[in-house]
Structures are given as C-alpha cells and as structure tokens.
Amino acid sequence: MKGKAKRQLLKVGTALALVTGSTVGGFQPLWATPSASAASVSQTQAQAQLQNQLFQALSAHKDSVKLTYSGGIDQLKRAIEPALDAAIAQNPYIHYTMKGYAYSLSGSRSSATATVKLTYRETAEQSAYVHQQVGAALKRIVTPGMNDHQKVKAIHDWVVRTLKYDTTLSKFTAYEGLKTGSTVCQGYALLTYDMLKQAGFETNIVEGYVGSEAHAWNMVKLDGKWYQIDTTWDDPVPDRGDRVSTSYYLVTDEQLKQDHTWKTAHYPKAVTPYNETVDSLIAQGVKGAKELRVALGYSATSSTLVTTAAVLQQVVKAADGDGQSSLTFRYKGTKSKLKNDLLTLYGQGLSPIGYTSKSLAGANNWQVTLYWS
C-alpha cells in the first residue's frame, strides 16, 4: 500500500511560487503620477497613501506606476517595500497571482520618486476569465434553497472534480487550471478562493508547508466559525474522475496539523470539529444536514469502529463481498498502528491502493477511507 503522506508530498512538490523582489521588465508606464507627501502628512499617513496607490495599481493590473514622495529619498527607501508588501497582501488573489516586482528610486532629501514595475502570473484578461467562469459555475451548482453548508460542499466538490493536479509543477494559476484542466496547489487555492468569495463567504489563502515542501490551501468562515479546507489534498493522484475525498474538508487546526504546518498567528483559529457542527445542524432540523453527514462519511464512522487488524479485515472483506471498492470507517489507535493494520490486508487476498485519514475529536481517533482494486 502506498502511504498517503508520500503520495501527497509528491503532489505539492515546489508548487507554491511566492512574490519576490526580483528584477522584471517589459512594462508600459502609467500616465498618472500619484503623489504621497510626507511634508503635509505624517510619515505613517504617507506610507498608507503609498500602500493605497500601489493597491489601486495592482487591482487595475497595471504593469508600472510612478510615485512622487515629498518626504525625501531616505524616508522613501524605508517606506516603499513595506508599502508594496502590504498592498500585495491586501487581496489574496492578487498576492498569489503576483510574479514579482522591481522598483527604482531617485531624488533628494526633500523630494523623491519611485518607479515600480509589476509582473503577474495572470493577465487582467485571464483573471477576468476566471471570475466569469466561476460566476457561471456557481449559477449551475448553487441551486435555490441551498444553505451555506450545502453551498461550500458544492464548491469544494466542483473544484476537485474540475481540476487535476499538475505533476509537472509548471502551472500555478486558476486560469491555467480552468484552461488546461490542471494546476498545482496554488491554482487550486486561487480557484477555491474566488468561488467562495463570489458565493459570499469570508475566506482566505493559507501559506504553509507539508514537510519541507511549500503548499497553499484555504480557510472559510461558515456560520461564524472558521474551518480549514484543502481542495488539493482532497483530489486523488492519479486523478479518479468524479471521486472526491473529504479528508481535508472543513477541518480544525489540530486536525490539519497532522501533516500541515503554517504560521498560525497569521490566520484565524479553526477549533470546531465539523462532525459536531453537522450533528448540531441535524438536531436543529436543518434541511440537507442528514444527507451532508452521509456524504462526509460521518454516519459510517459512528456505526463502524475498527480497533484491531482482525476487525479491519472483517469489515473490508464484507464490503468487498458486497461489490464495494472503498470503505469509510472510524479507527481507534495510533497512526503507525493504523498503517500496520492496513498492511495485513495484503495477506487476505485484497489489493489496497490507498487511503485517506482525518483526525476526529479525541486522541488517536481517525476517520479513514480505504480504497482497493
């Protein structure tokens, strides 16, 4: 059996391309020359003006902007890069479609000028295409009467079914994903972000690691609570068509920390297990909550508890005898014991091809989905 961590670490590779300050070229200057004056306003206000002007240029997909700064070149030297970084960070979609920036400064102690050149991984037309395609997709998959929980699930499943992971590690954008059918984690996160945003949800893109490999995924706020959601890792590799995993669907920080790392201080906290949320929705009589529990495998986990290799062999043989090729169950034990128990299936005439696991509430408590041929 191929271990999940190894399989999925191969997926992320060097997928995340972060914004750098490297030199780029081929730009057309803007006609306007906005000004941030440190003489008439405080240095803090002047830097805020710089940030705002840069953000407007980024939002308009401008490739060059010229700024005059009355506070002098020394002040501008200290202000320009923090203003650039802050402007880029204002919008996650801009942040992760930026390819790079470069700037040059000139002036004296009393006045200064900055020429900033910007380059992107998506053109303005390509980003508009993504936005239009997302809007059209939402009209198809979000139907009248859907609640927010159903909408997020529909968005997650559409992204996973629409994209394949780019094992060449050369496609970084949502545009490339929609046009060619494949992209790396950055493209998955961008597409998921735009879909959730257009659907009216508060969301962001999280930057972190799996092992030593850079990775990107999303968070979404649902009914006032934040959850982690990783559409890349819920898409099997190799791609299996309509098969959608939910191991990384609306999980807590603690659940995601089993194999992801990130600077938690930079993002909201996700502390509510979603299986508990679904149980609460069912208790409230929320439409579609019972079906959601079944789709996420929570009902199966409550009725099938595996603690030993012998029990595992028994339930898998029964499922195989019924013609199934996958099984979701709850496992009680350590992660290493789970792997050892799964390996015993080979001696029982089964051919496991992979599995996904999600940490549930409580120590050494897992939701596992096993696949076999």
C-alpha positions as CSV (number, residue, x, y, z in Angstrom):
1,M,0.0,0.0,0.0
2,K,1.3,3.4,-1.0
3,G,1.3,5.6,2.1
4,K,-0.8,8.7,1.8
5,A,1.8,11.2,3.1
6,K,4.4,10.1,0.5
7,R,1.8,10.2,-2.3
8,Q,0.6,13.7,-1.4
9,L,4.0,15.1,-0.7
10,L,4.8,14.2,-4.3
11,K,1.8,16.3,-5.3
12,V,2.9,19.5,-3.8
13,G,6.5,19.5,-4.9
14,T,7.7,23.0,-5.4
15,A,4.2,24.2,-6.1
16,L,4.0,27.5,-4.3
17,A,5.6,30.4,-6.1
18,L,5.8,33.4,-3.7
19,V,6.2,37.0,-4.6
20,T,9.8,38.2,-4.9
21,G,11.6,41.4,-5.4
22,S,13.5,40.2,-8.4
23,T,14.0,42.4,-11.4
24,V,11.5,42.2,-14.2
25,G,11.0,44.1,-17.4
26,G,8.8,44.8,-20.4
27,F,6.4,47.4,-18.9
28,Q,4.4,50.4,-20.1
29,P,4.3,53.3,-17.6
30,L,1.0,54.8,-16.3
31,W,0.1,58.2,-17.5
32,A,-0.8,59.4,-14.0
33,T,1.8,60.2,-11.4
34,P,0.2,60.0,-7.9
35,S,1.9,61.7,-5.0
36,A,2.4,60.8,-1.4
37,S,3.6,63.8,0.6
38,A,5.4,63.4,3.9
39,A,5.6,67.2,4.2
40,S,1.9,67.7,4.6
41,V,1.0,64.5,6.4
42,S,2.8,62.2,8.9
43,Q,5.2,59.5,7.7
44,T,2.6,56.9,8.8
45,Q,-0.1,58.6,6.7
46,A,2.4,59.0,3.8
47,Q,3.1,55.2,3.8
48,A,-0.6,54.5,3.9
49,Q,-1.0,56.7,0.9
50,L,1.8,54.8,-0.9
51,Q,0.1,51.5,0.0
52,N,-3.3,52.6,-1.3
53,Q,-1.8,53.9,-4.5
54,L,0.1,50.7,-5.1
55,F,-3.0,48.6,-4.3
56,Q,-5.1,50.6,-6.8
57,A,-2.4,49.9,-9.5
58,L,-2.3,46.2,-8.6
59,S,-6.1,46.0,-8.6
60,A,-6.1,47.5,-12.1
61,H,-3.4,45.1,-13.2
62,K,-1.1,48.0,-14.1
63,D,2.4,46.9,-15.0
64,S,4.1,50.2,-13.9
65,V,3.4,53.1,-11.6
66,K,5.4,56.2,-10.8
67,L,5.1,57.7,-7.3
68,T,6.4,61.1,-6.1
69,Y,7.2,61.4,-2.4
70,S,7.8,64.8,-0.7
71,G,9.5,63.3,2.3
72,G,12.8,62.7,0.7
73,I,14.6,59.7,-0.6
74,D,15.7,58.3,2.7
75,Q,12.2,58.2,4.0
76,L,11.0,56.7,0.7
77,K,13.7,54.0,1.0
78,R,12.2,52.9,4.3
79,A,8.6,53.2,3.2
80,I,8.5,51.7,-0.3
81,E,9.0,48.0,0.4
82,P,6.7,47.7,3.4
83,A,4.0,49.6,1.4
84,L,4.5,47.2,-1.6
85,D,4.2,44.1,0.6
86,A,1.2,45.5,2.4
87,A,-0.5,46.4,-0.8
88,I,0.0,42.9,-2.3
89,A,-1.2,41.3,0.9
90,Q,-4.5,43.2,0.9
91,N,-6.0,40.8,-1.6
92,P,-5.1,37.1,-1.5
93,Y,-5.9,36.7,-5.2
94,I,-3.5,39.5,-6.1
95,H,-0.9,38.1,-3.7
96,Y,-0.8,34.7,-5.3
97,T,-1.0,35.8,-8.9
98,M,1.8,38.3,-8.5
99,K,5.0,37.1,-10.1
100,G,7.4,39.8,-9.0
101,Y,8.1,43.5,-8.6
102,A,11.0,45.8,-9.0
103,Y,11.5,49.5,-8.2
104,S,14.0,52.3,-8.7
105,L,14.3,55.4,-6.5
106,S,15.7,58.8,-7.2
107,G,15.5,62.2,-5.5
108,S,17.0,64.3,-2.7
109,R,16.5,64.9,1.0
110,S,13.3,67.0,0.3
111,S,11.6,65.0,-2.5
112,A,11.8,61.6,-4.2
113,T,10.4,59.5,-6.9
114,A,9.8,55.7,-7.1
115,T,9.1,53.9,-10.3
116,V,7.6,50.5,-9.6
117,K,7.3,47.7,-12.2
118,L,4.9,44.9,-11.6
119,T,4.5,41.5,-13.3
120,Y,1.8,38.9,-12.9
121,R,1.2,35.2,-13.4
122,E,-2.3,36.0,-14.8
123,T,-3.0,38.9,-17.2
124,A,-6.0,41.1,-16.5
125,E,-7.9,39.3,-19.2
126,Q,-7.1,35.9,-17.7
127,S,-8.2,36.9,-14.2
128,A,-11.4,38.3,-15.7
129,Y,-11.9,34.9,-17.5
130,V,-11.5,33.1,-14.2
131,H,-14.0,35.4,-12.5
132,Q,-16.5,34.9,-15.3
133,Q,-16.2,31.1,-15.3
134,V,-16.5,31.0,-11.6
135,G,-19.7,33.0,-11.7
136,A,-21.2,30.7,-14.4
137,A,-20.2,27.6,-12.4
138,L,-21.9,29.0,-9.3
139,K,-25.1,29.5,-11.2
140,R,-25.0,25.8,-12.1
141,I,-24.0,24.2,-8.8
142,V,-25.7,26.5,-6.3
143,T,-29.4,25.9,-6.5
144,P,-32.3,27.8,-4.9
145,G,-32.9,26.7,-1.3
146,M,-29.3,25.6,-0.6
147,N,-28.0,26.7,2.8
148,D,-24.4,27.8,3.3
149,H,-23.2,24.4,4.3
150,Q,-24.5,22.8,1.1
151,K,-23.0,25.7,-0.9
152,V,-19.5,25.2,0.5
153,K,-19.7,21.4,-0.1
154,A,-20.8,22.0,-3.7
155,I,-17.9,24.5,-4.3
156,H,-15.4,22.1,-2.8
157,D,-16.6,19.2,-4.9
158,W,-16.7,21.2,-8.1
159,V,-13.1,22.4,-7.7
160,V,-11.9,18.8,-7.0
161,R,-13.8,17.4,-10.0
162,T,-12.8,20.2,-12.4
163,L,-9.1,20.2,-11.7
164,K,-6.3,17.6,-11.9
165,Y,-3.0,18.1,-10.1
166,D,-0.2,19.3,-12.4
167,T,2.6,16.8,-11.7
168,T,4.9,18.8,-14.0
169,L,4.8,21.5,-11.4
170,S,4.6,24.2,-14.1
171,K,1.1,25.6,-13.8
172,F,0.5,28.0,-10.9
173,T,-2.8,29.8,-11.6
174,A,-6.6,29.3,-11.6
175,Y,-6.6,30.4,-15.2
176,E,-4.2,27.6,-16.2
177,G,-6.3,25.2,-14.2
178,L,-9.6,26.1,-16.0
179,K,-8.0,26.3,-19.5
180,T,-5.9,23.2,-19.4
181,G,-7.6,21.2,-16.6
182,S,-4.6,21.0,-14.3
183,T,-2.6,23.2,-11.9
184,V,-0.7,23.0,-8.7
185,C,-1.9,23.8,-5.2
186,Q,-1.6,27.5,-5.7
187,G,-4.1,27.3,-8.6
188,Y,-6.5,25.1,-6.5
189,A,-6.3,27.6,-3.7
190,L,-6.9,30.6,-6.0
191,L,-9.9,29.0,-7.7
192,T,-11.4,27.9,-4.4
193,Y,-10.8,31.4,-3.0
194,D,-12.6,33.1,-5.9
195,M,-15.5,30.7,-5.8
196,L,-16.1,31.1,-2.1
197,K,-15.7,34.9,-2.3
198,Q,-18.2,35.2,-5.2
199,A,-20.6,32.9,-3.2
200,G,-20.5,35.5,-0.4
201,F,-18.2,33.7,2.1
202,E,-15.3,35.2,4.1
203,T,-12.3,33.3,3.0
204,N,-8.5,33.5,2.6
205,I,-5.5,31.6,1.3
206,V,-3.2,29.9,3.8
207,E,0.5,29.6,3.0
208,G,2.4,26.8,4.7
209,Y,4.3,23.5,4.3
210,V,3.9,19.8,4.1
211,G,7.2,18.5,5.4
212,S,9.7,20.8,3.7
213,E,7.6,21.5,0.6
214,A,5.7,24.8,0.3
215,H,1.9,24.4,0.0
216,A,-1.2,26.6,-0.2
217,W,-4.8,26.0,0.8
218,N,-7.8,27.9,2.1
219,M,-9.9,28.8,5.2
220,V,-13.6,29.6,5.1
221,K,-15.9,31.2,7.7
222,L,-19.2,29.3,8.0
223,D,-21.9,30.3,10.5
224,G,-19.4,32.5,12.3
225,K,-16.7,29.7,12.7
226,W,-13.5,29.3,10.7
227,Y,-12.5,26.0,9.1
228,Q,-9.5,24.8,7.1
229,I,-10.2,23.4,3.6
230,D,-7.6,21.9,1.3
231,T,-9.0,21.1,-2.2
232,T,-5.6,20.0,-3.5
233,W,-5.3,17.2,-0.9
234,D,-8.9,16.2,-1.4
235,D,-8.1,15.5,-5.1
236,P,-6.7,11.9,-5.6
237,V,-3.5,11.5,-7.6
238,P,-3.7,10.0,-10.1
239,D,-7.0,11.7,-10.8
240,R,-10.0,9.4,-10.4
241,G,-12.7,11.4,-12.2
242,D,-15.6,12.2,-10.0
243,R,-14.1,10.7,-6.9
244,V,-13.9,13.3,-4.2
245,S,-12.1,12.9,-0.8
246,T,-13.2,14.9,2.2
247,S,-10.3,14.2,4.5
248,Y,-9.3,17.9,4.4
249,Y,-12.8,19.3,4.2
250,L,-13.7,21.8,6.9
251,V,-11.2,20.5,9.5
252,T,-9.8,22.1,12.6
253,D,-6.2,23.4,13.1
254,E,-5.5,20.4,15.3
255,Q,-6.7,18.0,12.6
256,L,-4.7,19.7,9.9
257,K,-1.6,19.8,12.0
258,Q,-1.3,16.1,11.5
259,D,0.6,16.8,8.3
260,H,0.4,20.6,7.5
261,T,2.4,23.4,9.2
262,W,1.8,27.1,8.9
263,K,2.3,30.3,11.0
264,T,-0.9,30.0,13.0
265,A,-0.6,33.6,14.3
266,H,-1.2,34.9,10.7
267,Y,-4.6,33.3,10.3
268,P,-7.9,32.9,12.2
269,K,-8.2,29.9,14.5
270,A,-10.2,26.8,13.4
271,V,-11.3,25.0,16.6
272,T,-14.7,23.4,15.9
273,P,-14.8,19.8,14.6
274,Y,-17.2,19.9,11.7
275,N,-18.7,16.5,12.6
276,E,-20.0,18.2,15.7
277,T,-21.4,21.1,13.6
278,V,-23.2,18.6,11.4
279,D,-24.7,16.8,14.4
280,S,-25.9,20.2,15.7
281,L,-27.5,21.0,12.3
282,I,-29.3,17.7,12.3
283,A,-30.6,18.4,15.9
284,Q,-31.9,21.7,14.7
285,G,-33.7,20.1,11.7
286,V,-31.6,21.9,9.1
287,K,-32.5,20.8,5.6
288,G,-29.9,18.6,4.0
289,A,-27.9,18.1,7.2
290,K,-28.5,14.3,7.3
291,E,-27.5,13.9,3.7
292,L,-24.4,16.0,4.4
293,R,-23.4,13.7,7.2
294,V,-23.7,10.7,4.9
295,A,-21.7,12.4,2.1
296,L,-18.9,13.2,4.6
297,G,-18.8,9.7,5.9
298,Y,-19.7,10.8,9.5
299,S,-22.7,8.3,9.6
300,A,-20.4,5.4,8.7
301,T,-17.8,6.4,11.3
302,S,-20.4,6.2,14.1
303,S,-21.5,2.7,13.1
304,T,-18.2,1.1,12.1
305,L,-15.4,1.2,14.7
306,V,-12.1,-0.6,14.0
307,T,-9.6,-1.2,16.7
308,T,-7.7,-4.2,15.5
309,A,-6.3,-5.8,12.3
310,A,-8.8,-8.7,12.7
311,V,-11.8,-6.3,12.8
312,L,-10.4,-4.3,9.8
313,Q,-10.0,-7.5,7.7
314,Q,-13.6,-8.5,8.6
315,V,-15.3,-5.2,7.6
316,V,-13.2,-4.8,4.4
317,K,-14.0,-8.4,3.3
318,A,-17.7,-7.7,3.9
319,A,-17.6,-4.5,1.9
320,D,-15.6,-6.2,-0.9
321,G,-18.1,-9.1,-1.0
322,D,-20.9,-6.5,-1.5
323,G,-19.1,-5.2,-4.6
324,Q,-17.7,-2.0,-3.0
325,S,-14.3,-0.7,-3.8
326,S,-14.0,1.7,-0.9
327,L,-14.9,1.9,2.8
328,T,-15.1,4.7,5.3
329,F,-14.8,3.8,9.0
330,R,-13.7,5.1,12.3
331,Y,-10.3,3.8,13.6
332,K,-9.2,4.0,17.2
333,G,-5.4,3.8,17.6
334,T,-2.2,5.4,16.7
335,K,-1.3,6.4,13.1
336,S,1.5,3.9,13.0
337,K,-0.8,1.1,14.2
338,L,-3.3,2.0,11.5
339,K,-0.7,1.7,8.8
340,N,0.5,-1.7,10.2
341,D,-3.1,-3.0,10.3
342,L,-3.8,-1.9,6.8
343,L,-0.7,-3.8,5.6
344,T,-2.2,-7.0,6.9
345,L,-4.9,-6.8,4.2
346,Y,-2.5,-7.9,1.6
347,G,-2.4,-11.4,3.2
348,Q,-6.2,-11.6,3.0
349,G,-6.4,-11.5,-0.8
350,L,-7.1,-7.8,-1.1
351,S,-5.1,-5.2,-3.0
352,P,-5.3,-1.8,-1.2
353,I,-4.3,1.1,-3.5
354,G,-4.5,3.9,-1.0
355,Y,-6.3,5.6,1.9
356,T,-7.1,8.9,3.4
357,S,-7.4,9.7,7.1
358,K,-8.8,12.6,9.1
359,S,-8.3,13.2,12.8
360,L,-11.5,13.4,14.7
361,A,-12.2,14.7,18.1
362,G,-10.3,12.9,20.8
363,A,-6.8,11.3,20.9
364,N,-5.9,8.6,18.3
365,N,-9.4,8.8,16.8
366,W,-9.5,8.8,13.0
367,Q,-11.9,8.8,10.1
368,V,-10.4,6.6,7.4
369,T,-11.4,6.0,3.8
370,L,-9.8,2.9,2.2
371,Y,-9.7,2.1,-1.5
372,W,-8.8,-1.2,-3.1
373,S,-8.8,-2.7,-6.6
